[in-house]
Amino acid sequence: MASRGAIPDREVKRLYAVSGNLCAFTGCEQRLCEPGDSGEPGVVTGEMAHIVAASRQGPRGRGVLTDDERNSAENLILLCERHHKIVDRRPRTYTVDVLTEMKRRHEAPFLAAPTEATAAPVVSETLLSSLLVVSELPQQIRSAPYVAASPKEVAATVRWDADEGPVAFITRERRLFAFHDLRSASGPFARSVDRGAVELLTARDLCSTSDGQRWYVELLNRTLSWHLRSLGMRFDQGHNRYYFTLREDGSSPRMDYRSKTGRAMSRDVVREAVRRDGTSRGFWWHEAVALRFLPLRGRGCVLSVRPEYHLTNDGREPLDGPLVGRRVTRRKSRIYNGQYIDGIQFWREVITAGRPRRVLRVGGQRLVIENELLGCDITWPGVPNDVLALAAGPVPDDLLSLLDAEDFASDLDDDFDDDWDDDEG
Protein backbone atom coordinates (compact mmCIF):
# COMPACT_ATOMS: atom_id res chain seq x y z
CA MET A 1 0.00 0.00 0.00
CA ALA A 2 1.18 3.50 -0.74
CA SER A 3 2.27 5.44 2.34
CA ARG A 4 -0.42 8.05 3.03
CA GLY A 5 1.94 10.11 5.15
CA ALA A 6 4.02 10.82 2.08
CA ILE A 7 1.02 11.84 -0.06
CA PRO A 8 -0.55 15.32 0.43
CA ASP A 9 -4.19 15.27 1.54
CA ARG A 10 -5.26 17.29 -1.50
CA GLU A 11 -3.91 14.55 -3.79
CA VAL A 12 -5.72 11.85 -1.78
CA LYS A 13 -9.00 13.79 -2.08
CA ARG A 14 -8.50 14.28 -5.83
CA LEU A 15 -7.84 10.58 -6.32
CA TYR A 16 -10.92 9.43 -4.39
CA ALA A 17 -13.09 12.06 -6.09
CA VAL A 18 -12.41 10.71 -9.60
CA SER A 19 -12.53 6.99 -8.68
CA GLY A 20 -16.27 6.71 -8.04
CA ASN A 21 -15.79 4.50 -4.96
CA LEU A 22 -14.78 1.62 -7.25
CA CYS A 23 -11.53 -0.27 -7.83
CA ALA A 24 -9.87 1.03 -11.03
CA PHE A 25 -8.75 -2.46 -12.16
CA THR A 26 -10.48 -3.29 -15.44
CA GLY A 27 -13.62 -5.33 -14.81
CA CYS A 28 -13.50 -5.07 -11.01
CA GLU A 29 -16.62 -3.66 -9.33
CA GLN A 30 -15.35 -3.81 -5.75
CA ARG A 31 -16.49 -0.82 -3.70
CA LEU A 32 -13.70 0.86 -1.77
CA CYS A 33 -15.72 2.42 1.05
CA GLU A 34 -18.22 0.14 2.77
CA PRO A 35 -21.00 1.66 4.94
CA GLY A 36 -21.05 0.72 8.61
CA ASP A 37 -23.77 -1.30 10.36
CA SER A 38 -25.95 -0.13 13.26
CA GLY A 39 -24.33 3.25 13.65
CA GLU A 40 -20.78 1.95 13.19
CA PRO A 41 -18.47 4.08 11.01
CA GLY A 42 -17.85 2.99 7.44
CA VAL A 43 -14.72 1.06 6.45
CA VAL A 44 -12.30 2.25 3.76
CA THR A 45 -10.93 -0.77 1.91
CA GLY A 46 -9.33 1.04 -1.03
CA GLU A 47 -5.57 1.15 -1.41
CA MET A 48 -3.55 3.77 -3.27
CA ALA A 49 -0.95 2.29 -5.62
CA HIS A 50 1.84 4.24 -7.27
CA ILE A 51 2.00 3.84 -11.05
CA VAL A 52 5.67 4.83 -11.05
CA ALA A 53 6.73 3.42 -7.67
CA ALA A 54 7.37 5.69 -4.68
CA SER A 55 10.95 4.38 -4.53
CA ARG A 56 13.26 3.43 -7.35
CA GLN A 57 13.53 -0.08 -5.86
CA GLY A 58 9.77 -0.64 -5.99
CA PRO A 59 7.76 -2.18 -8.84
CA ARG A 60 7.82 0.14 -11.86
CA GLY A 61 10.25 2.36 -9.96
CA ARG A 62 12.53 3.42 -12.79
CA GLY A 63 10.39 6.29 -14.06
CA VAL A 64 12.02 9.71 -14.07
CA LEU A 65 9.77 11.70 -11.70
CA THR A 66 10.35 14.12 -8.85
CA ASP A 67 9.11 13.22 -5.37
CA ASP A 68 6.15 15.58 -5.78
CA GLU A 69 5.22 14.04 -9.13
CA ARG A 70 5.45 10.50 -7.71
CA ASN A 71 2.93 11.40 -4.95
CA SER A 72 0.51 13.31 -7.18
CA ALA A 73 -2.99 12.05 -8.03
CA GLU A 74 -1.86 11.66 -11.66
CA ASN A 75 0.65 8.99 -10.56
CA LEU A 76 -1.76 7.17 -8.21
CA ILE A 77 -4.40 4.58 -8.96
CA LEU A 78 -7.04 3.45 -6.47
CA LEU A 79 -7.40 -0.33 -6.20
CA CYS A 80 -8.91 -2.97 -3.98
CA GLU A 81 -6.50 -4.97 -1.82
CA ARG A 82 -6.48 -8.00 -4.16
CA HIS A 83 -5.70 -6.08 -7.34
CA HIS A 84 -3.11 -3.90 -5.60
CA LYS A 85 -1.15 -7.07 -4.81
CA ILE A 86 -1.57 -8.38 -8.36
CA VAL A 87 -0.24 -5.27 -10.13
CA ASP A 88 2.73 -4.96 -7.75
CA ARG A 89 3.71 -8.62 -8.10
CA ARG A 90 3.45 -8.59 -11.91
CA PRO A 91 5.30 -5.43 -12.96
CA ARG A 92 6.14 -6.81 -16.39
CA THR A 93 2.47 -7.35 -17.16
CA TYR A 94 1.11 -4.24 -15.45
CA THR A 95 3.61 -1.73 -16.73
CA VAL A 96 3.46 2.03 -16.31
CA ASP A 97 1.75 2.37 -19.70
CA VAL A 98 -0.85 -0.32 -18.92
CA LEU A 99 -1.73 1.17 -15.50
CA THR A 100 -1.86 4.71 -16.90
CA GLU A 101 -4.34 3.65 -19.56
CA MET A 102 -6.34 1.63 -17.00
CA LYS A 103 -6.56 4.69 -14.74
CA ARG A 104 -7.56 6.95 -17.63
CA ARG A 105 -10.41 4.70 -18.73
CA HIS A 106 -11.69 4.20 -15.19
CA GLU A 107 -11.67 7.89 -14.27
CA ALA A 108 -12.96 9.24 -17.62
CA PRO A 109 -16.71 8.89 -16.78
CA PHE A 110 -16.26 10.69 -13.44
CA LEU A 111 -14.24 13.52 -15.01
CA ALA A 112 -16.60 14.11 -17.94
CA ALA A 113 -19.51 16.56 -17.77
CA PRO A 114 -22.85 14.80 -17.09
CA THR A 115 -24.10 15.43 -20.61
CA GLU A 116 -20.95 14.20 -22.34
CA ALA A 117 -20.41 10.64 -23.54
CA THR A 118 -16.83 9.37 -23.41
CA ALA A 119 -16.09 6.80 -26.09
CA ALA A 120 -13.22 4.45 -25.43
CA PRO A 121 -10.63 4.63 -28.23
CA VAL A 122 -10.32 1.52 -30.34
CA VAL A 123 -7.71 0.23 -32.77
CA SER A 124 -8.00 -2.15 -35.71
CA GLU A 125 -5.46 -4.96 -35.75
CA THR A 126 -4.95 -8.43 -37.16
CA LEU A 127 -5.23 -11.12 -34.49
CA LEU A 128 -2.78 -13.92 -35.27
CA SER A 129 -3.22 -17.47 -34.05
CA SER A 130 -0.67 -20.24 -33.59
CA LEU A 131 -2.31 -22.16 -36.46
CA LEU A 132 -0.57 -22.63 -39.80
CA VAL A 133 -2.74 -22.58 -42.90
CA VAL A 134 -3.05 -25.96 -44.69
CA SER A 135 -3.94 -25.21 -48.30
CA GLU A 136 -4.02 -28.71 -49.77
CA LEU A 137 -4.88 -32.12 -48.34
CA PRO A 138 -4.74 -35.66 -49.73
CA GLN A 139 -8.20 -36.51 -51.04
CA GLN A 140 -7.76 -40.25 -51.71
CA ILE A 141 -7.41 -42.88 -48.98
CA ARG A 142 -6.99 -46.59 -49.72
CA SER A 143 -7.99 -49.34 -47.35
CA ALA A 144 -7.30 -53.08 -47.51
CA PRO A 145 -7.04 -56.06 -45.13
CA TYR A 146 -3.49 -56.45 -43.85
CA VAL A 147 -1.82 -59.84 -44.07
CA ALA A 148 0.30 -59.73 -40.90
CA ALA A 149 -0.85 -61.63 -37.84
CA SER A 150 -1.25 -58.46 -35.72
CA PRO A 151 -1.12 -54.67 -36.12
CA LYS A 152 2.29 -54.60 -34.41
CA GLU A 153 3.74 -56.85 -37.11
CA VAL A 154 2.50 -54.76 -40.03
CA ALA A 155 5.44 -52.32 -39.93
CA ALA A 156 7.87 -55.18 -40.57
CA THR A 157 6.21 -55.83 -43.94
CA VAL A 158 6.38 -52.23 -45.17
CA ARG A 159 9.10 -51.22 -47.62
CA TRP A 160 10.60 -48.02 -46.20
CA ASP A 161 12.29 -45.91 -48.85
CA ALA A 162 13.24 -42.37 -47.86
CA ASP A 163 13.51 -41.35 -51.51
CA GLU A 164 9.78 -41.96 -52.01
CA GLY A 165 8.81 -39.48 -49.29
CA PRO A 166 6.52 -40.06 -46.32
CA VAL A 167 5.07 -43.54 -45.83
CA ALA A 168 2.20 -43.14 -43.39
CA PHE A 169 -0.43 -45.69 -42.44
CA ILE A 170 -2.74 -46.75 -39.63
CA THR A 171 -4.42 -50.07 -38.86
CA ARG A 172 -8.05 -50.18 -37.81
CA GLU A 173 -10.61 -53.01 -37.76
CA ARG A 174 -8.18 -55.50 -39.35
CA ARG A 175 -7.54 -53.10 -42.25
CA LEU A 176 -4.65 -50.85 -43.25
CA PHE A 177 -5.40 -47.25 -44.29
CA ALA A 178 -2.91 -45.16 -46.28
CA PHE A 179 -2.64 -42.37 -48.85
CA HIS A 180 -0.65 -44.68 -51.17
CA ASP A 181 -2.05 -46.86 -53.93
CA LEU A 182 -2.29 -50.21 -52.13
CA ARG A 183 -2.78 -52.10 -55.42
CA SER A 184 0.75 -51.34 -56.63
CA ALA A 185 3.06 -54.34 -56.78
CA SER A 186 6.07 -52.07 -56.34
CA GLY A 187 4.62 -49.80 -53.67
CA PRO A 188 5.67 -49.72 -50.01
CA PHE A 189 2.67 -51.84 -48.96
CA ALA A 190 2.94 -54.56 -51.62
CA ARG A 191 3.73 -57.21 -48.94
CA SER A 192 1.47 -55.67 -46.31
CA VAL A 193 -2.08 -55.99 -47.65
CA ASP A 194 -4.37 -58.10 -49.80
CA ARG A 195 -3.96 -56.10 -53.02
CA GLY A 196 -7.04 -57.70 -54.52
CA ALA A 197 -9.36 -56.30 -51.84
CA VAL A 198 -8.44 -52.61 -51.94
CA GLU A 199 -11.18 -50.07 -51.26
CA LEU A 200 -10.97 -46.42 -52.36
CA LEU A 201 -12.29 -43.75 -49.99
CA THR A 202 -12.49 -40.00 -50.42
CA ALA A 203 -11.50 -37.67 -47.61
CA ARG A 204 -15.06 -36.37 -47.47
CA ASP A 205 -16.53 -39.87 -47.13
CA LEU A 206 -14.02 -40.93 -44.48
CA CYS A 207 -14.52 -37.75 -42.45
CA SER A 208 -18.31 -38.10 -42.51
CA THR A 209 -18.06 -40.07 -39.24
CA SER A 210 -16.26 -39.06 -36.04
CA ASP A 211 -14.09 -42.21 -36.13
CA GLY A 212 -13.22 -41.67 -39.78
CA GLN A 213 -12.28 -38.05 -39.14
CA ARG A 214 -9.92 -39.11 -36.34
CA TRP A 215 -8.32 -41.70 -38.63
CA TYR A 216 -7.83 -39.15 -41.40
CA VAL A 217 -6.22 -36.63 -39.01
CA GLU A 218 -3.97 -39.38 -37.64
CA LEU A 219 -2.78 -40.16 -41.16
CA LEU A 220 -1.95 -36.48 -41.62
CA ASN A 221 -0.06 -36.38 -38.31
CA ARG A 222 1.96 -39.46 -39.24
CA THR A 223 2.82 -37.96 -42.61
CA LEU A 224 4.16 -34.85 -40.87
CA SER A 225 6.01 -37.02 -38.36
CA TRP A 226 7.90 -38.68 -41.22
CA HIS A 227 8.99 -35.25 -42.48
CA LEU A 228 10.16 -34.15 -39.03
CA ARG A 229 12.21 -37.32 -38.60
CA SER A 230 13.92 -36.52 -41.88
CA LEU A 231 15.02 -33.25 -40.25
CA GLY A 232 16.70 -35.21 -37.44
CA MET A 233 13.89 -34.79 -34.91
CA ARG A 234 12.52 -37.39 -32.53
CA PHE A 235 9.11 -37.82 -30.94
CA ASP A 236 8.62 -37.77 -27.16
CA GLN A 237 5.56 -40.00 -26.90
CA GLY A 238 5.10 -39.38 -23.18
CA HIS A 239 4.70 -35.63 -23.68
CA ASN A 240 3.48 -35.58 -27.32
CA ARG A 241 6.19 -33.30 -28.67
CA TYR A 242 8.94 -33.39 -31.28
CA TYR A 243 12.48 -32.34 -30.39
CA PHE A 244 15.95 -32.01 -31.84
CA THR A 245 18.81 -34.16 -30.61
CA LEU A 246 22.60 -33.89 -30.84
CA ARG A 247 24.39 -34.92 -34.01
CA GLU A 248 26.56 -38.02 -34.11
CA ASP A 249 29.67 -35.89 -33.48
CA GLY A 250 28.09 -34.43 -30.32
CA SER A 251 27.40 -30.98 -31.78
CA SER A 252 24.06 -29.22 -31.73
CA PRO A 253 22.12 -28.73 -34.95
CA ARG A 254 21.98 -25.04 -35.83
CA MET A 255 18.81 -23.81 -37.54
CA ASP A 256 18.63 -20.72 -39.73
CA TYR A 257 15.36 -18.79 -39.67
CA ARG A 258 13.77 -15.35 -39.96
CA SER A 259 12.87 -13.60 -36.72
CA LYS A 260 9.42 -12.15 -36.12
CA THR A 261 10.67 -8.84 -37.51
CA GLY A 262 12.18 -10.45 -40.62
CA ARG A 263 15.85 -10.54 -39.55
CA ALA A 264 18.08 -13.46 -40.56
CA MET A 265 18.88 -15.47 -37.39
CA SER A 266 20.37 -18.82 -36.37
CA ARG A 267 19.86 -20.86 -33.24
CA ASP A 268 21.46 -23.87 -31.52
CA VAL A 269 18.54 -26.18 -30.79
CA VAL A 270 20.28 -28.32 -28.14
CA ARG A 271 22.06 -26.66 -25.22
CA GLU A 272 23.66 -27.95 -22.05
CA ALA A 273 22.22 -26.38 -18.90
CA VAL A 274 24.98 -24.62 -16.98
CA ARG A 275 25.21 -22.66 -13.74
CA ARG A 276 26.39 -19.07 -13.56
CA ASP A 277 29.93 -20.26 -12.85
CA GLY A 278 29.90 -22.31 -16.05
CA THR A 279 29.59 -25.77 -14.44
CA SER A 280 27.13 -28.29 -15.80
CA ARG A 281 23.73 -28.77 -14.13
CA GLY A 282 23.56 -32.36 -15.34
CA PHE A 283 20.94 -32.05 -18.07
CA TRP A 284 20.35 -30.59 -21.54
CA TRP A 285 17.66 -28.31 -22.97
CA HIS A 286 16.17 -29.21 -26.37
CA GLU A 287 13.96 -27.01 -28.52
CA ALA A 288 10.69 -28.91 -28.95
CA VAL A 289 7.24 -28.41 -30.40
CA ALA A 290 3.79 -29.94 -30.10
CA LEU A 291 2.24 -30.23 -33.56
CA ARG A 292 -1.10 -31.63 -34.61
CA PHE A 293 -3.62 -31.15 -37.36
CA LEU A 294 -6.99 -29.82 -36.29
CA PRO A 295 -10.08 -30.26 -38.48
CA LEU A 296 -12.17 -27.18 -39.24
CA ARG A 297 -15.89 -27.64 -39.73
CA GLY A 298 -16.34 -27.70 -43.48
CA ARG A 299 -13.01 -25.93 -44.08
CA GLY A 300 -10.31 -28.61 -44.16
CA CYS A 301 -7.57 -28.54 -41.50
CA VAL A 302 -5.04 -26.28 -39.83
CA LEU A 303 -1.75 -27.19 -38.16
CA SER A 304 -1.51 -26.24 -34.48
CA VAL A 305 1.97 -25.11 -33.37
CA ARG A 306 2.85 -24.99 -29.65
CA PRO A 307 6.49 -24.29 -28.68
CA GLU A 308 7.77 -26.63 -25.96
CA TYR A 309 10.98 -27.90 -24.35
CA HIS A 310 12.48 -31.36 -23.89
CA LEU A 311 15.12 -32.45 -21.38
CA THR A 312 17.77 -35.17 -21.60
CA ASN A 313 20.60 -36.44 -19.42
CA ASP A 314 23.30 -36.15 -22.08
CA GLY A 315 21.76 -34.61 -25.19
CA ARG A 316 20.12 -37.89 -26.23
CA GLU A 317 18.68 -39.97 -23.37
CA PRO A 318 15.46 -38.55 -21.84
CA LEU A 319 15.60 -37.17 -18.31
CA ASP A 320 13.45 -38.72 -15.61
CA GLY A 321 9.77 -37.80 -16.11
CA PRO A 322 8.98 -35.88 -12.87
CA LEU A 323 12.10 -33.75 -13.24
CA VAL A 324 11.13 -32.84 -16.80
CA GLY A 325 7.69 -31.59 -15.82
CA ARG A 326 8.86 -29.34 -13.00
CA ARG A 327 11.74 -27.75 -14.91
CA VAL A 328 9.82 -27.22 -18.14
CA THR A 329 6.84 -25.74 -16.29
CA ARG A 330 9.13 -23.38 -14.36
CA ARG A 331 10.82 -22.22 -17.55
CA LYS A 332 7.57 -21.75 -19.46
CA SER A 333 6.14 -19.69 -16.59
CA ARG A 334 8.79 -17.06 -17.34
CA ILE A 335 7.90 -16.78 -21.04
CA TYR A 336 6.12 -13.57 -21.98
CA ASN A 337 4.20 -12.74 -25.16
CA GLY A 338 7.24 -11.62 -27.14
CA GLN A 339 9.18 -14.81 -26.39
CA TYR A 340 6.18 -17.01 -27.21
CA ILE A 341 5.76 -15.25 -30.55
CA ASP A 342 9.50 -15.83 -31.14
CA GLY A 343 8.91 -19.55 -30.60
CA ILE A 344 5.95 -19.72 -32.97
CA GLN A 345 7.92 -17.85 -35.64
CA PHE A 346 10.92 -20.16 -35.19
CA TRP A 347 8.86 -23.33 -35.66
CA ARG A 348 6.93 -21.82 -38.53
CA GLU A 349 10.26 -21.34 -40.29
CA VAL A 350 11.58 -24.81 -39.37
CA ILE A 351 8.48 -26.60 -40.68
CA THR A 352 8.55 -24.76 -44.01
CA ALA A 353 12.35 -24.29 -44.23
CA GLY A 354 11.68 -20.57 -44.65
CA ARG A 355 9.95 -21.20 -47.99
CA PRO A 356 6.47 -20.02 -49.00
CA ARG A 357 5.13 -23.48 -48.21
CA ARG A 358 6.11 -27.02 -47.29
CA VAL A 359 4.92 -29.57 -49.88
CA LEU A 360 4.87 -33.17 -48.68
CA ARG A 361 4.24 -35.69 -51.47
CA VAL A 362 2.64 -38.84 -50.20
CA GLY A 363 1.37 -41.61 -52.44
CA GLY A 364 1.11 -39.34 -55.50
CA GLN A 365 -0.85 -36.77 -53.52
CA ARG A 366 0.16 -33.64 -51.65
CA LEU A 367 -0.08 -32.23 -48.16
CA VAL A 368 0.72 -28.50 -48.37
CA ILE A 369 1.45 -26.41 -45.26
CA GLU A 370 1.68 -22.68 -45.95
CA ASN A 371 4.19 -20.40 -44.25
CA GLU A 372 1.24 -18.32 -43.05
CA LEU A 373 -0.52 -18.05 -39.71
CA LEU A 374 -4.30 -18.06 -39.61
CA GLY A 375 -5.57 -14.67 -38.50
CA CYS A 376 -8.58 -12.40 -38.39
CA ASP A 377 -9.17 -8.66 -38.20
CA ILE A 378 -10.41 -7.29 -34.86
CA THR A 379 -11.36 -3.93 -33.38
CA TRP A 380 -10.56 -3.53 -29.68
CA PRO A 381 -9.13 -1.03 -27.15
CA GLY A 382 -5.60 -2.32 -27.72
CA VAL A 383 -2.53 -2.15 -25.47
CA PRO A 384 -0.75 1.22 -25.11
CA ASN A 385 2.69 1.35 -26.72
CA ASP A 386 2.40 -2.26 -27.82
CA VAL A 387 5.47 -2.85 -29.99
CA LEU A 388 5.17 -6.61 -30.54
CA ALA A 389 5.28 -7.36 -34.24
CA LEU A 390 5.39 -10.49 -36.33
CA ALA A 391 6.44 -10.79 -39.94
CA ALA A 392 3.41 -13.02 -40.40
CA GLY A 393 2.42 -12.30 -43.97
CA PRO A 394 2.81 -15.04 -46.56
CA VAL A 395 6.38 -15.54 -47.78
CA PRO A 396 6.57 -14.29 -51.39
CA ASP A 397 6.75 -16.95 -54.09
CA ASP A 398 9.74 -17.28 -56.36
CA LEU A 399 10.08 -19.20 -59.62
CA LEU A 400 10.87 -22.53 -57.95
CA SER A 401 8.02 -22.34 -55.46
CA LEU A 402 5.57 -21.38 -58.20
CA LEU A 403 6.62 -24.37 -60.28
CA ASP A 404 6.27 -26.57 -57.21
CA ALA A 405 2.77 -25.26 -56.59
CA GLU A 406 1.60 -25.78 -60.16
CA ASP A 407 2.95 -29.25 -60.95
CA PHE A 408 0.28 -31.14 -59.06
CA ALA A 409 -2.37 -31.34 -61.78
CA SER A 410 -0.20 -33.32 -64.19
CA ASP A 411 1.12 -35.55 -61.39
CA LEU A 412 -2.40 -36.35 -60.27
CA ASP A 413 -3.49 -37.41 -63.77
CA ASP A 414 -0.54 -39.80 -64.00
CA ASP A 415 -0.91 -41.29 -60.54
CA PHE A 416 -4.62 -42.12 -60.49
CA ASP A 417 -5.56 -44.90 -62.91
CA ASP A 418 -8.61 -44.82 -65.10
CA ASP A 419 -10.15 -47.88 -63.46
CA TRP A 420 -10.95 -45.82 -60.37
CA ASP A 421 -13.40 -43.74 -62.41
CA ASP A 422 -16.22 -46.25 -62.16
CA ASP A 423 -15.82 -46.47 -58.39
CA GLU A 424 -15.98 -42.72 -58.03
CA GLY A 425 -18.88 -42.28 -60.40
Phi, psi and omega in degrees: 000142177294144181282116184291331181298334182270354184250123179302145181302323182297327179286324177297314181297319179298317182296312181293328182295326184261006183259350175064025180061027179229148174299137183279354181293133185305124178089350181272134180243023180291125175285147187253356174222109184264133179293151179279166179252140173052051176082356179287148178294153178292165182243127176270116181254353181289150179232134178273125179246137174284136173285301164270122191303154180297328177240155181292342179272351182280174177298135182060038187268005187268002179295147181270092179224150172284169179299320179295319180292324179296327183258020177270159180300331180293336180256013181241145176228137185265123185227160169284168185300318183297312184284336173297316179295320183297311184292329179283331182272350179233063184294337179283333177276311182260079182282177177301317181296317181296315181291324178298316179292322177299316178296316182299314182293322181292319186275344185305314181296330183276341178270336184285153174296151184304330184270356183266144175251126182259114180268130178291133179294145179232158176232153176256125182220167173260120178274118182261140177261183173256034182245123176276140180289133174250111188267344182212136182232149173299134183253352182242127177237133177253145181225140179203154175296136177271154188262350179290163182288332182211161178302325180296333183272353183297317184303329181292340181267352183278140176269108183268117180227109184299332182292338181273359180087192185301137173240099184243140178204161171224159176241127179216136174053046178064020179231153176257134178244135181204164175274348181281163174282106185284350178279344187292131178285344180249005181283172182294343184249019183301325181262005188259333189228168171279101187290349177270358183234039182278136177245136177262131177236146171268158179300321180296317180295315182296321183277005179287345175243156181295320178296314181298322178296318177297320180295317180297315179296324178294323176297319177297315180299321180288329175296315178295322180300320177301315180298317182294324177295327178291341176272002180090017181263156177240166181248125175269097186294328181293331182241006176054055179213152177261147182211156175276152175232168180295152174288172180300327181276005178088001179270160179273138169300144179240120186257132174269141181199168173265135176288176182294342176259007176093004180281146176285125184227166172217153187213133169285127187261359172226126183222138176284135178283126181232154175279176181296333179274005176092356180279153183288144176266001174088014175205170184235143174266135176236133171296134182218167182207141171262121182234137173199146177280139179238126179286141174254138183299108177072010185227026178081225184222163168231163178252116179280133182239118178231108179300138181219184174226155176228147181238140175227165177287320190222017184096354180222310184278129183301144175285160180303137186311304182301325179292325179298310184302313182295314184289320179293318179298319180296319181291319181293333180292343181262005181271125178259177188307314183300318180291323179293320176297322175304315181296317178298317179297319180301311184288329174301318180288321180296314184298321183259001183057030179072009180268170179301333181197158173254120180254116177252116179268123184222114178060038181078003178243179184227143169242117188243118178252119182279149174276064185208130178271138177294135182213172176210155179275135180228158172237122185204172182296335178079178178243125181302136176056031178288118184248008179292132180221153180221127177285073193263356180294160178303142177288130183300143177285150168240185185300315182295317181291328177293319177296321179296324182285336187258357186272003187286323186300314181291323178298319184295319180298323182286326189277331181262120185285159182294334185286358171278344187299319181296322180295325183278336182287000000 
